[in-house]
């Protein structure tokens, strides 16, 4: 199948000439195409076609980064539809159809893509999620998954940055990360592509990502495109613009603006069509929407409110109205000004910066299907309005837009191409190599805080926290049954400033917000939230209404927030010493588990084409990764479950998995993987194996890091039990200096004698654990990106083998005491 047939099968129409070129040629750095001409289809389908052709140069992961959640969901739907339609084509070539995954904060994140490293996948998320994850601080995700996501996003990945004019500092951060990957190296080649019709060269040219002498490789429309009838219809779509009969000023912004504008909207609305109203603040959008509903002809069935401060189910309901056919009026904020594939016949828009206006105009008469379409510009009296009303934009940017609009009467793509506009130069914080290297260590500081990456993710006044509402008995969420983790459908994004104001109001009403402390294993109250933090609220606090979204109202009259009923929200929050993978349907012997993980590691290494030495190193790490489970603290916790079956082997066998119940570890913070790494080092260093010092340290590191708890540093954690024996004062993560692991057999048949564990490595100085791991991170042949991928390889092997063990055990006889070895293909 050639690309034209491939594209038509997926999308229902033939590709534009520029889309065809993108699939055949080397990908550019910048895709500079006017809005409404299918940039999303261009990049996604050309990537899919390269995998259909089995092009080995195509990265396995397509990472599609967008500025807003409203754009993410639409892009997920589009990409999923294309993959479904192409499924049989891939199947006919004995290829697996690439899968589509939504990356958002909260529980129910699908991590199958990160475990199945050899399979192609499309990952779609906001800049908040993807950029923070690329900085090892994934917003809204467990800290213990940060290294795993980091490794997958930086290796064998094609990054797409869409609607860059809305991303702010994330553009500079993305450019720096591309420069870092080039300089520090990756496990497999990765690349970035930025898509925008208004992106200047300077924003991409950063200290570690300088513009080449020949300039950026920029793809634009060519002669064939300009003679294509379908493109010409869109480029020449008429979009007449006139000043609305109302402007925003100091006299009406609080009292009459919303009501008067609603009257004008109703008058201009063409029955049977879409009227789109885009304003610059959530509060004004909410007021206009409520004013429209006071008209008896408008209902919640034909009138919608869309902004970024909704929970996912309520926002989806509003978007369904937007995307349906027939008569409807939709009031929205900037959340809709880019990427959303709708075409309004009538549009009202408040004055905004030029790049934002260009994107808003692209939602009117998008396909040129209307012979007459009108846009009403709502002017601002900039001389009288206070700054709080003009925000989130700068007065100078709005003045520039006023001047440019005076030169046009039509704002169709062809007319806008004649407008000379140069984006203003903005100085933003730029992440440097040292910052990235510091972020590689995920251990919180002594006060329990993490390095803040928000200034590299969004501009300073544009950062969010995430709220979710639950009901519980008692004074705080710790006083009742353990609440499950936040589900992504429950999360409501709120600006950091608004969240802080809200929490101050809560304090005055004797309410609190709560954050999960994974180190202590409890919910702790929060007064000063940080960007990207997930906060739990009682349903009694108010602040949210399903039809209006976030209100911030905590008055006594505010209604209780209805919690969402979620079928799959059952996971309890993870803690530093929890081991959910050690719970299985049936008990599994340690020697069997080590064998299965080694076998899975071999399969993954072969699928990814690892060389012989790397494959052997991964196999060695897999064979040793859970040796620390032989520690009596772990066996004691598991044997609580095993003793109930009265079998003779209950207390003599070494077990890797329990059949569903584990008591708490007798030592707070116990980490079996640290014991595994120490045992591996001590055994191999004493036996003078053929492994080089670099290989010994690498294998020990990925063994220690395979649950994301123990990485660059080893230190005792708050609340750890003090040793009751002579340990030289050395104890960390529930391991005491001098603890002994019993004799055991590895999967290759090698018997290792009992090992007395030494924690001397946790002391600072030459040959310490910290020195060894920093040497790995800074090694030019490894570096942070390759090292994180090594972590991911072992984690993937462990988790995939564990999943197969549980499935095998489930299908085995109910009285079988031991899961058998699993065969992998």
C-alpha positions, 0 to 999 in steps of 0.5 A: 500500500502506498502512502496515498492509499494508507492516508485515505484508509485512515482519514477518509481523504487523500493527503495534501501535497505537504502531508505526502512530502512529510511521509517521504522525506526526512522530518524537519525541525519546524512544520510551518503550516497555516491552521486548519490544514491537518498538521496532526494528521500529517505527523501522526499518519506519516509516523504510522506509515514509517512503522507500516513500512518497517522503517528502522529509523522511525522512533518507537514512541511518538510523544505528542505534546499539547498545551491544554487538556481539551486538545489532548482528548480530541487528539487521542480520539483522532489517533485512536480512530486512525489506528483502528482503521489501519489495524487490518493493514498492519495485521496483513503484514504481521505487524502490531498496530501501534497503540494510543495512550493518554498521559494525565495525572492521577490513578488509572494511568495506563503504563502498558506502553512503558513496559512493552518497550519493543512495541510502537506507541503514541503517547499524548499529553499536556505540556504539564504532564510531559515536560514535567515527566521529561524533567523526572518530576511527572506531575500527578504521578507517584514519585516512584514512577518518575524514573520509568517514564523519564527513561521511556520519553527520552529514548527512542522517542519522536517528540511533537510540540503542537500549538507552540504559541501557547506553550510559553517557556516549555518551548525553550525547555523542549529545545534544551532537552533536545540539545541535552539528548544530542550532547549526552546520548540516548539508548536509541535516536530521538528527535523533536518537531515543533508545529506552529505558523507563528513560532519564531526562530529565536525561541528554539535557539537556546544555549544547548540547542543553537540554530545551525548556520543553514537555519532550521529545516522548516517545512511549509506549503509548496507550489503544489499545495497552493494549487490544490483546490481543497487547500485553496478553499480553506486559505480563501475562506471568508471571515469578515471581522467587525468591532462588537457593539460592546467593549469591556471597560471599568464601568461594566466589567463587574455589573452589566458586561456579561448580560449585555454581551449575551444579548448581542450573542443571541441577536447575532447567532444564526439558528442551526449553526455554531456560535463560538464565544471566546473570552480571556478569563474563566469567571467572565466565561461562566458569567456569560454562560449563566446569562445565556441560560436565562433566555428560555430558548437556551438550555444546557442541551444546546449551550455549553461552557468549556474551560480548563477548570472542569473535571474530565467527565463534565468537560467531555459532556460540554465538548460533545455539545461543541462537536455535535451538529445543529444549533448551539452556542459555546462559551469558552476560554483559551482552552478552545482557541487552538487545535480543536477541529470545529468550524463556527459560522459566528464568532465573538472574541475578546481582544487577545495577543496576535498569535492567540487571535490567529488561532481563534480565527482558525475556529471560524469557517475553518473549511470554507464551507460558509459563503458568509461568516462573521467575527465580532471583536470585543474591544478593551478600554485599556486606559481604564481597565485594572491589570487584574482584568487584562490578565493573563495577557500583557497590555502591550500585546493587546495594543499590538493586536489593536494596531494590526487589526486596523489593517484588515477587514477579513481575517481568513488565512490568505489575508492574515499571511499579508500581515507583518508580525514579529513576536516580541522577544521574551526572556524566560528561565532556561534549564541548564545541564547542571539542573537536569543532572540534579533532577536525576536524583529523585530522593527528597531533601531532608525536609521532604521537599523536591526540586521545583521544575514549574518555572521550566514547564509553564510561565510563572503566572500559568502554573496549576495544582490539581484538586479532587473531592471525596467524602470520609468519616471523622475529622481527617482522611486518616481517621477512616478507611484508607482512601484510594488514590486520585483517579484522573477523572476526578482531577480539576486543575486550578491555578496556583494563585487561585488555589492559595486563595481558596486554601486561605478561605478554607482555613477560616472555615476550619477546613483543610486540603490534604496531600498524600505523603508516600514516605510517612504513609499518611495524608498530611494537611497543606497550606502552601501548595506547589505546582502540579501537586494533587490535593484532596478536599472534602466534598463539604468544602465546595469550590466546584459545581458540575455545570460551571466547573471551578468556582472557588466558592467556600461560602456557607451557601455553596453546595456540597461537591458531588463525588464521582462514582468511579468503578476502577478507583480502588488502588490505595496510595503507594508508600515508600515501603509498600510492595504491591507487586509482591501480592499475587493470586497464589504464592510464588517461590523466589527461585521461580520468580528469578527464573521468570524475570531472567527469561523475560529480560532475555526476551526484551533484550532480543526484541530491542536488539541489545548486543551480547554484553548488554544482554548478559548484564541485563540477565545478571541483574534480573537473576539477582534483582530480588535476592534481597527478598530472602531477608528475614524481614521480607519472608516474615511479612510473606509467611504470615499469609503462607502459614495459613495453608499448614504446608510443611514448606511454609516456613522453609521455602523462600518466597517472592510473592504472597497470595494476597496478604502481607503484614507490615514490615517489622522494620519501617521503610524496608527495601528488599532491592537494596539488600539485593544490590548489596549482596550482588556487589559483595558476592561478585567483588569477593569472587573476582568475577570477569565483570569490570568495575563499571559493569558491576556498578551498573548492574548493582544500580539497576538492581537497587533502582528497579522499584524507583525507591533506591537510586543515587543515594542511600540514607535512612528515612524518617521513622526508621527503627534504630538497630538493636545490635552493633551495626557501626551506626549504619542502617538504611531502608530497613537494612542493618549493617551485618544482616545476613541473607541465607544460602540460595540458588540463582536461575543459572544453577549457581549457589551463593553462600550466605552473605553478611550485608555491609552498609559501608557503601552509604558512607561518603567518600571514595568508592561510596554508593553515591560516588559510584552512581554519580560516576554512572550518571556522568559517564559519557558512554551512559549519561542520565538518559541511557542510565534511566533506560537501563533502569526501565529495562529491568523494571519492565522485565520484572513487571511483565514477568509478574503479570504473567505469573499471576495469570499463570497462577490464576489458571493453575489448579486452585490447590497448587502451592507454587506457580510454575515457570512461565514460557515467553514468546 
